[in-house]
Each structure stands twice: as C-alpha cells, then as structure tokens.
Amino acid sequence: MSRDNDTVPPTAETANASAIASALGALVFATVRQLPTQSQTAFATDLARLARNAERQGQTPEEALLLNLYRVAVAAAK
C-alpha cells in the first residue's frame, strides 16, 4: 500500500486544527522566550510530562500536539 493511500484529504476541520496547533506553537515560543532559563526548562519539562500522560491515556492527538509544543519550547530556549 502506498503512502498516498494512507493520507487523509484536507478538510476545513483539519485546516482549523493545523491553524490552532500553529498558533499554540507560536504562543509557546513567545512565552518561553520571556522566561528565565530555569523556568524555560521547567516549562518544557511540564509539556513532556503532559505528553507522557496523554500517551498513557491513549489520547494520541493530544500527545502529538504536546510533543510538538515541547519541541517548540526547547527550540525557544536555545
């Protein structure tokens, strides 16, 4: 089976979800940049912890979003 068959065609709902995820990423980036170094690390750690909890609860979309926000927080802290 090719990957083309595995993708879901874009809809208004998926476009809105993507826009929300991008906006949340921007907010996390801007917030982390304003925090002291120690707080930046704690912020990223909290996001990772929340992602692990979502994984344990089988909440895959939430886990994916939180992992992306964690990566944004780490990038902002550099």
Residue pairs with C-beta under 8 A, 6 or more apart in sequence:
8 14
21 65
21 68
24 65
24 69
25 68
25 69
25 72
28 43
28 47
28 69
28 72
28 73
28 76
29 72
29 73
29 75
29 76
30 76
31 43
32 40
32 43
32 44
32 72
32 73
32 76
32 77
33 76
35 43
37 77
40 73
40 76
40 77
41 77
43 73
44 70
44 73
44 74
44 77
47 66
47 69
47 70
47 73
48 66
48 67
48 70
50 66
51 62
51 63
51 66
51 67
51 70
54 60
54 62
54 63
54 66
55 63
